Amino acid sequence: MKESDITILNLNMLYLKYFDRVDRELHIPLGPLYLTRALEDAGFAVDFRDYQLNSYEDPFSIDNCIDYLHGSAPIIGISVMANLLPFAVLLSRELKRRNPGKTVVLGGVGAKAVEAEILRRFPEIDVVAYGEGEVAGPILVDCLVNRKPLSRCPNIYYRESGRVVRNEPCSRITRLAAIPYPAYDRIDLEQYNGIGMITSRGCPFRCTFCSVAPVWDFQPCLRSSEDIITEMKYLRERSRSDLFLFQDEYFLASPERAKDFSRKLLASGLKVRWKAFGRVNLIDREAMELMTKSGCVEIRYGVESGCEEILERTVKGFDLEKAISVVSESAEIFPSVDAFFIWGFPFETMEQFYQTVFLMSSFRMIGVRVLPSLLCYLPQTKIYDELDKDKLEFSYEMIPEYMITGHETCSGFGIEVDDAHRSIYDFILENRELFPGFFHCDIEGNIKPKLDVLTELGFYRSIVQYEPTESCGAHSPRVRTSETAPPR
């Protein structure tokens, strides 16, 4: 049997530890599996490992993670999001110390906008990959395996003669139907919660706080309804689950797209349930009714604020009247409706915040699930770019929901960090420019007063939301509906 050319480690995890239990959701690692399929199709032997499936009592021990990588290939590719980027860097450091001959490639969206600085500070990481991997990934592995110059490889940062070099990206894949399915054969679908899929890549909207759209340079590419449904049939035959989680932010690219998909899904005879994100300015009543009829059990809208001035300043692309109208109408039609709100904007006055709280309370009264999230400053966002960085502060008691790492223990009194994991936060503090998502703006004057209001009204049970995994949007397999699953 051929030895593996590369080990791909999926380090994207949703893991929340309490003093008496652990909450975790297992999601199909689509990005690493798309890359695995591309590499295998190019003739490379891939050792794929999903760290979500580890059974360690402490998954966030560096020693345990290195043990999980025992017998790995000479090249190790680590896929990571921003919340576990500090852990990934420290893992790479120790991995390279014990195995100096291995090549470590950092991938995923976690290093977006700080790729060059990571290479300058951490010699343990050899390459940072960015953008789509289906084309660039095989080129990179070919260069590394056959010792070809990395200058030939697009979509990477690397070192050459002591300096960091950024190679130009390859062209975006605009025809998503041409991409082979992820390497589903490398996993057991039954181990995961729901069936994750993508229906598009990229979003054209420029919300100033969004960290996802910049990854795709604000250029969306859409799959056809037929292509989506064909993959759904393929997966439905291989899984006991009938729940599909559309993982992308731009399924609702237009009311017409939603209607076309819903009609064709109904015509296909495929009996499934599905969840998706939506935008209040890209849906109408006919689309809502068709979506529900075709099996949509949950729609989730990013409303973000109940203040017109904040919506304008964050470039949401719709007004308050539209948000109220569409969310209210959706609550009459969909089995479950969620509304996301962001709090903690550095420029948001308490009066503006109270307008948001009023809207949150109003939505809750009509049965909408309200999901507040503390603003997260990631390097690729415009809101971070415009921020006075000297105002960023760190608190060991609270972390934005999207930056929960699993190192913390959550309780009714907030977050506690035990001595075994204290070093991860020391590392974050030493490298604040790389990990700004863990920091806040004006804790005493901005964050705590707003948190007190949200806690008093029952939107939070403590200084950290009790179930932050609920904020993971269409990724979450939890569905608020009493309907039984439709038969296969």
C-alpha positions as CSV (number, residue, x, y, z in Angstrom):
1,M,0.0,0.0,0.0
2,K,1.4,3.4,-1.0
3,E,2.5,5.6,1.9
4,S,0.5,8.8,2.3
5,D,1.8,12.0,0.7
6,I,-0.1,14.3,3.0
7,T,-2.1,14.1,6.2
8,I,-5.0,16.5,6.3
9,L,-6.2,17.3,9.9
10,N,-9.6,18.9,10.3
11,L,-9.3,21.1,13.4
12,N,-12.6,22.8,13.0
13,M,-14.6,22.0,16.1
14,L,-17.7,23.1,18.0
15,Y,-16.9,22.2,21.6
16,L,-18.4,23.7,24.7
17,K,-17.3,22.5,28.2
18,Y,-19.4,23.1,31.3
19,F,-18.4,22.0,34.8
20,D,-20.8,19.0,34.6
21,R,-21.0,18.2,30.8
22,V,-19.7,18.8,27.4
23,D,-21.8,20.0,24.4
24,R,-20.4,19.3,21.0
25,E,-21.7,19.0,17.5
26,L,-20.1,16.9,14.8
27,H,-20.3,18.6,11.3
28,I,-19.2,17.1,8.0
29,P,-15.9,18.8,7.3
30,L,-16.7,19.9,3.8
31,G,-13.7,22.1,3.0
32,P,-11.1,19.4,4.0
33,L,-13.1,16.7,2.2
34,Y,-13.3,18.8,-1.0
35,L,-9.5,19.2,-0.9
36,T,-9.0,15.5,-0.1
37,R,-11.0,14.5,-3.2
38,A,-9.0,17.0,-5.4
39,L,-5.7,15.6,-4.2
40,E,-6.8,12.0,-4.6
41,D,-8.1,12.7,-8.1
42,A,-4.6,14.2,-8.8
43,G,-3.0,10.9,-7.8
44,F,-1.8,11.7,-4.3
45,A,-2.4,9.4,-1.3
46,V,-4.2,11.3,1.4
47,D,-4.4,10.4,5.1
48,F,-7.5,12.3,6.3
49,R,-8.1,12.7,10.0
50,D,-11.1,14.5,11.5
51,Y,-10.2,15.7,15.0
52,Q,-13.8,16.2,15.8
53,L,-14.0,12.4,16.3
54,N,-11.2,12.2,18.9
55,S,-12.0,10.5,22.2
56,Y,-9.6,12.2,24.5
57,E,-10.8,13.5,27.8
58,D,-9.0,16.7,27.1
59,P,-9.0,17.3,23.3
60,F,-7.1,20.6,23.8
61,S,-4.0,19.0,25.2
62,I,-1.2,19.5,22.7
63,D,0.2,16.1,23.6
64,N,-3.1,14.5,22.8
65,C,-3.4,16.2,19.4
66,I,0.1,15.1,18.5
67,D,-0.7,11.6,19.6
68,Y,-3.7,11.8,17.2
69,L,-1.3,12.6,14.4
70,H,0.9,9.6,15.2
71,G,2.1,8.0,11.9
72,S,1.2,11.1,9.9
73,A,2.6,11.8,6.4
74,P,5.7,14.0,5.8
75,I,3.3,16.9,4.9
76,I,0.7,17.9,7.4
77,G,-2.1,20.2,6.3
78,I,-4.1,21.7,9.2
79,S,-7.6,23.2,8.5
80,V,-8.6,25.7,11.1
81,M,-11.0,28.5,11.8
82,A,-10.2,31.7,13.8
83,N,-11.3,30.4,17.2
84,L,-8.7,27.6,17.2
85,L,-6.0,29.4,15.3
86,P,-3.9,30.0,18.4
87,F,-4.1,26.3,19.3
88,A,-3.1,25.4,15.7
89,V,0.0,27.6,15.9
90,L,1.0,26.1,19.2
91,L,0.3,22.6,17.9
92,S,2.5,23.3,14.9
93,R,5.3,24.5,17.1
94,E,5.4,21.4,19.2
95,L,4.8,19.1,16.2
96,K,7.8,20.6,14.4
97,R,10.0,20.4,17.5
98,R,9.3,16.7,17.7
99,N,9.3,16.1,14.0
100,P,11.6,18.7,12.4
101,G,11.5,17.0,9.0
102,K,7.8,17.4,8.5
103,T,6.3,20.2,6.4
104,V,3.4,22.0,8.1
105,V,0.8,23.8,5.9
106,L,-1.9,25.9,7.6
107,G,-5.2,26.1,5.7
108,G,-8.8,27.0,6.2
109,V,-10.2,30.5,6.9
110,G,-8.6,31.0,10.3
111,A,-5.5,32.8,9.1
112,K,-7.3,35.2,6.7
113,A,-5.6,38.6,6.6
114,V,-2.7,37.6,9.0
115,E,-1.1,34.9,6.8
116,A,2.2,36.9,6.2
117,E,2.6,37.8,9.9
118,I,2.1,34.2,11.0
119,L,5.0,33.2,8.8
120,R,7.1,36.0,10.1
121,R,6.5,35.1,13.7
122,F,6.3,31.3,13.7
123,P,9.0,29.5,11.7
124,E,7.3,26.2,12.6
125,I,4.7,26.9,9.9
126,D,6.1,26.4,6.4
127,V,3.2,27.5,4.2
128,V,-0.1,29.2,4.7
129,A,-2.7,28.5,2.0
130,Y,-5.6,30.7,1.1
131,G,-8.5,30.7,-1.2
132,E,-10.0,27.6,-2.9
133,G,-7.9,24.5,-2.7
134,E,-9.3,22.3,-5.5
135,V,-6.8,23.7,-8.1
136,A,-4.0,25.1,-5.9
137,G,-3.9,22.1,-3.5
138,P,-2.6,19.5,-5.9
139,I,-0.1,22.0,-7.3
140,L,1.2,22.6,-3.8
141,V,1.5,19.0,-2.9
142,D,3.2,18.2,-6.2
143,C,5.8,21.0,-5.4
144,L,6.4,19.7,-1.9
145,V,6.6,16.0,-2.8
146,N,8.8,16.5,-5.8
147,R,10.8,19.4,-4.4
148,K,9.8,21.9,-7.1
149,P,9.9,25.6,-6.5
150,L,7.0,26.9,-4.5
151,S,7.0,30.0,-6.8
152,R,4.9,27.7,-9.1
153,C,2.1,27.4,-6.7
154,P,-0.8,29.8,-6.5
155,N,-2.8,30.7,-3.4
156,I,0.0,30.4,-0.9
157,Y,2.3,32.4,1.4
158,Y,5.7,31.0,2.0
159,R,9.3,32.0,2.8
160,E,12.0,32.5,0.2
161,S,15.5,33.7,1.1
162,G,14.3,34.8,4.5
163,R,11.4,36.9,3.3
164,V,7.6,36.1,3.2
165,V,6.2,35.8,-0.3
166,R,2.6,35.9,-1.4
167,N,1.9,34.1,-4.7
168,E,-1.0,35.3,-6.7
169,P,-4.3,33.4,-6.5
170,C,-5.6,31.2,-9.3
171,S,-8.9,32.1,-10.9
172,R,-12.0,31.4,-8.9
173,I,-14.0,28.3,-9.7
174,T,-17.1,29.8,-11.2
175,R,-18.8,26.6,-12.4
176,L,-19.3,24.8,-9.1
177,A,-21.0,21.8,-10.8
178,A,-17.5,21.0,-12.2
179,I,-16.1,20.3,-8.7
180,P,-16.3,16.6,-7.7
181,Y,-18.2,15.9,-4.6
182,P,-16.3,16.0,-1.3
183,A,-14.6,12.7,-0.3
184,Y,-17.7,11.4,1.5
185,D,-16.2,7.9,1.2
186,R,-13.5,8.8,3.7
187,I,-16.0,9.4,6.5
188,D,-19.0,7.6,8.1
189,L,-21.9,9.9,7.5
190,E,-23.8,8.4,10.4
191,Q,-21.3,9.9,12.9
192,Y,-22.3,13.4,12.0
193,N,-25.2,15.6,13.0
194,G,-27.3,16.3,9.9
195,I,-26.0,16.4,6.3
196,G,-24.0,19.6,5.6
197,M,-23.9,20.9,2.0
198,I,-23.0,24.1,0.2
199,T,-25.2,25.7,-2.5
200,S,-22.9,28.6,-3.3
201,R,-19.5,30.1,-2.6
202,G,-19.2,33.8,-1.7
203,C,-21.5,36.7,-0.9
204,P,-21.7,40.1,-2.6
205,F,-22.8,42.1,0.5
206,R,-20.3,44.2,2.3
207,C,-21.5,44.1,5.9
208,T,-18.7,45.7,7.8
209,F,-18.6,43.1,10.6
210,C,-18.7,40.0,8.3
211,S,-15.7,37.8,8.2
212,V,-17.0,35.4,5.6
213,A,-17.7,37.4,2.5
214,P,-14.1,38.8,2.4
215,V,-12.7,35.3,2.2
216,W,-14.4,35.0,-1.2
217,D,-13.6,38.6,-2.3
218,F,-17.3,39.4,-2.3
219,Q,-17.8,37.4,-5.5
220,P,-20.6,34.8,-5.3
221,C,-20.8,31.7,-7.4
222,L,-24.0,29.7,-7.3
223,R,-24.9,26.0,-7.9
224,S,-28.0,25.2,-10.0
225,S,-31.0,23.7,-8.4
226,E,-30.6,20.5,-10.4
227,D,-27.0,20.2,-9.2
228,I,-27.9,20.7,-5.5
229,I,-30.8,18.2,-5.7
230,T,-28.6,15.6,-7.4
231,E,-26.1,15.7,-4.5
232,M,-28.9,15.6,-2.0
233,K,-30.2,12.4,-3.5
234,Y,-26.7,10.9,-3.5
235,L,-26.3,11.7,0.2
236,R,-29.8,10.7,1.2
237,E,-29.1,7.2,-0.1
238,R,-26.1,7.0,2.1
239,S,-27.4,8.4,5.4
240,R,-30.2,7.7,7.8
241,S,-30.6,11.4,8.4
242,D,-33.1,13.4,6.3
243,L,-32.0,16.8,7.5
244,F,-29.8,18.9,5.2
245,L,-27.9,21.9,6.5
246,F,-27.1,24.4,3.8
247,Q,-23.8,25.7,5.2
248,D,-23.4,28.8,3.0
249,E,-24.6,32.3,3.6
250,Y,-26.0,32.9,0.1
251,F,-28.6,30.2,-0.5
252,L,-31.2,33.0,-0.7
253,A,-29.5,34.8,-3.6
254,S,-32.9,35.9,-4.8
255,P,-36.6,35.0,-4.4
256,E,-36.5,33.4,-7.8
257,R,-33.7,31.1,-6.9
258,A,-35.5,29.9,-3.8
259,K,-38.7,29.3,-5.8
260,D,-36.9,27.4,-8.5
261,F,-35.1,25.2,-6.0
262,S,-38.2,24.5,-4.0
263,R,-40.3,23.6,-7.1
264,K,-37.7,21.3,-8.4
265,L,-37.1,19.6,-5.1
266,L,-40.9,19.0,-4.8
267,A,-41.0,17.6,-8.4
268,S,-38.1,15.3,-7.6
269,G,-40.1,13.4,-5.0
270,L,-37.2,13.6,-2.5
271,K,-38.6,13.7,1.0
272,V,-36.2,15.8,3.2
273,R,-36.0,18.5,5.7
274,W,-33.7,21.4,5.2
275,K,-32.4,24.6,6.9
276,A,-30.8,27.7,5.4
277,F,-29.7,31.3,6.0
278,G,-31.7,34.0,4.4
279,R,-31.7,37.8,3.8
280,V,-34.8,39.8,4.5
281,N,-34.4,41.8,1.3
282,L,-34.1,38.6,-0.9
283,I,-37.3,36.8,-0.2
284,D,-41.0,37.2,-0.7
285,R,-44.1,35.4,0.5
286,E,-44.4,33.0,-2.5
287,A,-40.8,31.9,-1.9
288,M,-41.5,31.4,1.8
289,E,-44.5,29.2,1.1
290,L,-42.7,27.1,-1.5
291,M,-39.7,26.7,0.7
292,T,-41.9,25.4,3.6
293,K,-43.8,23.1,1.2
294,S,-40.6,21.6,0.0
295,G,-39.3,20.8,3.5
296,C,-37.7,23.9,4.8
297,V,-38.1,23.6,8.6
298,E,-36.0,26.6,9.6
299,I,-34.9,30.0,8.1
300,R,-32.4,32.2,9.8
301,Y,-32.0,35.9,9.2
302,G,-29.2,38.2,10.1
303,V,-31.1,41.3,11.4
304,E,-28.2,42.5,13.6
305,S,-29.8,45.7,14.9
306,G,-33.0,47.4,15.7
307,C,-31.6,50.8,15.0
308,E,-31.8,52.4,11.6
309,E,-28.5,54.2,12.0
310,I,-26.6,51.1,13.0
311,L,-28.0,49.2,10.0
312,E,-26.8,52.0,7.7
313,R,-23.4,52.2,9.4
314,T,-22.8,48.5,9.1
315,V,-24.0,48.4,5.5
316,K,-26.6,45.8,6.0
317,G,-28.4,46.6,2.7
318,F,-31.9,46.9,4.1
319,D,-33.9,49.1,6.4
320,L,-35.7,48.4,9.7
321,E,-39.2,48.4,8.1
322,K,-38.1,45.6,5.8
323,A,-36.6,43.5,8.5
324,I,-39.7,43.8,10.8
325,S,-42.1,43.0,7.9
326,V,-40.2,39.9,6.6
327,V,-39.4,38.4,9.9
328,S,-43.0,38.8,11.1
329,E,-44.3,37.3,7.9
330,S,-41.8,34.4,8.1
331,A,-43.0,33.6,11.7
332,E,-46.5,32.9,10.2
333,I,-45.2,30.5,7.5
334,F,-42.0,28.7,8.6
335,P,-42.0,26.1,11.4
336,S,-39.0,27.9,12.9
337,V,-37.5,31.3,12.4
338,D,-34.3,32.6,13.9
339,A,-33.1,36.2,14.0
340,F,-29.5,37.0,14.7
341,F,-28.5,40.2,16.4
342,I,-25.0,41.6,17.1
343,W,-24.3,43.7,20.2
344,G,-21.3,45.5,21.4
345,F,-20.6,47.8,18.4
346,P,-18.1,50.3,19.6
347,F,-20.0,53.2,18.0
348,E,-23.4,52.1,19.3
349,T,-24.9,54.3,22.0
350,M,-27.1,52.9,24.8
351,E,-30.1,54.5,23.2
352,Q,-29.4,52.8,19.9
353,F,-28.8,49.5,21.8
354,Y,-32.2,49.8,23.6
355,Q,-33.9,50.1,20.2
356,T,-32.3,46.7,19.3
357,V,-33.4,45.2,22.6
358,F,-36.9,46.4,21.9
359,L,-36.9,44.7,18.5
360,M,-35.4,41.5,20.0
361,S,-38.1,41.4,22.6
362,S,-40.8,42.0,20.0
363,F,-39.6,39.2,17.8
364,R,-39.4,36.8,20.8
365,M,-43.1,37.6,21.6
366,I,-44.2,36.3,18.2
367,G,-42.2,33.1,18.5
368,V,-39.0,34.0,16.7
369,R,-35.9,32.6,18.3
370,V,-33.6,35.5,19.0
371,L,-29.8,34.8,18.9
372,P,-27.7,37.6,20.1
373,S,-23.9,37.5,19.5
374,L,-21.2,39.7,21.0
375,L,-19.3,41.5,18.2
376,C,-16.2,39.7,17.0
377,Y,-13.3,41.7,15.6
378,L,-11.6,39.5,12.9
379,P,-8.7,40.9,10.9
380,Q,-10.4,40.7,7.5
381,T,-13.5,42.8,8.6
382,K,-13.9,46.5,7.8
383,I,-15.1,47.2,11.3
384,Y,-11.7,45.9,12.6
385,D,-9.8,47.8,10.0
386,E,-11.4,51.1,11.0
387,L,-11.1,50.4,14.8
388,D,-8.6,52.2,17.1
389,K,-6.7,49.1,18.0
390,D,-5.4,50.7,21.2
391,K,-9.0,50.4,22.6
392,L,-9.0,46.6,22.4
393,E,-9.2,44.9,25.8
394,F,-9.1,41.3,27.0
395,S,-11.2,39.6,29.6
396,Y,-10.7,36.2,31.1
397,E,-14.4,36.2,32.0
398,M,-16.0,36.4,28.5
399,I,-15.3,35.7,24.9
400,P,-17.4,36.3,21.8
401,E,-19.5,33.3,21.0
402,Y,-17.8,32.6,17.7
403,M,-14.4,32.5,19.4
404,I,-15.2,29.9,22.1
405,T,-12.4,27.4,21.8
406,G,-13.1,24.6,24.2
407,H,-10.3,25.4,26.5
408,E,-12.8,27.3,28.7
409,T,-15.2,25.9,31.3
410,C,-18.5,27.8,31.2
411,S,-20.7,28.2,34.2
412,G,-23.4,30.5,35.5
413,F,-20.7,32.9,36.6
414,G,-19.0,33.2,33.2
415,I,-15.8,31.5,31.8
416,E,-13.2,29.9,33.9
417,V,-9.7,28.9,32.7
418,D,-7.9,26.2,34.5
419,D,-4.1,26.2,34.9
420,A,-3.6,23.6,32.3
421,H,-4.9,25.9,29.5
422,R,-3.8,29.2,30.9
423,S,-0.9,29.3,28.4
424,I,-3.2,29.5,25.4
425,Y,-4.5,32.8,26.6
426,D,-1.0,34.1,27.5
427,F,-0.2,33.3,23.9
428,I,-3.2,35.2,22.6
429,L,-2.3,38.2,24.7
430,E,1.3,38.1,23.3
431,N,0.0,38.1,19.7
432,R,-3.1,40.3,19.9
433,E,-2.6,41.5,16.3
434,L,-3.1,38.0,15.1
435,F,-6.0,37.1,17.3
436,P,-8.2,40.2,17.7
437,G,-11.4,38.2,17.7
438,F,-10.8,37.4,21.4
439,F,-10.8,41.0,22.4
440,H,-13.4,43.6,23.2
441,C,-13.8,47.4,22.9
442,D,-14.4,49.3,26.1
443,I,-15.5,46.5,28.5
444,E,-16.6,48.7,31.3
445,G,-18.4,51.4,29.3
446,N,-19.7,49.4,26.3
447,I,-19.8,45.7,26.9
448,K,-20.9,45.2,30.5
449,P,-23.8,47.7,30.6
450,K,-25.3,46.0,27.5
451,L,-24.7,42.5,28.8
452,D,-26.5,43.5,32.1
453,V,-29.5,44.5,30.1
454,L,-29.5,41.3,28.0
455,T,-29.1,39.1,31.0
456,E,-31.9,40.9,32.9
457,L,-34.2,40.3,30.0
458,G,-33.3,36.6,29.7
459,F,-31.4,36.7,26.5
460,Y,-28.3,35.5,28.4
461,R,-28.2,33.4,31.5
462,S,-24.7,34.6,32.4
463,I,-21.7,36.5,31.1
464,V,-21.4,33.9,28.3
465,Q,-24.5,32.7,26.4
466,Y,-25.4,29.4,27.9
467,E,-25.7,27.6,24.5
468,P,-23.4,29.4,22.1
469,T,-23.5,26.5,19.7
470,E,-27.1,27.6,19.0
471,S,-25.5,30.7,17.3
472,C,-23.9,28.6,14.6
473,G,-26.7,29.3,12.2
474,A,-27.8,26.7,9.6
475,H,-24.8,24.6,10.7
476,S,-26.7,23.5,13.8
477,P,-28.7,20.3,13.5
478,R,-31.1,21.3,16.2
479,V,-34.6,22.0,14.8
480,R,-37.5,23.6,16.7
481,T,-40.4,21.8,15.2
482,S,-42.7,19.1,16.5
483,E,-43.1,17.6,13.1
484,T,-41.8,14.1,12.7
485,A,-39.2,13.4,10.0
486,P,-40.8,12.6,6.7
487,P,-40.3,9.0,5.4
488,R,-37.6,8.2,3.0
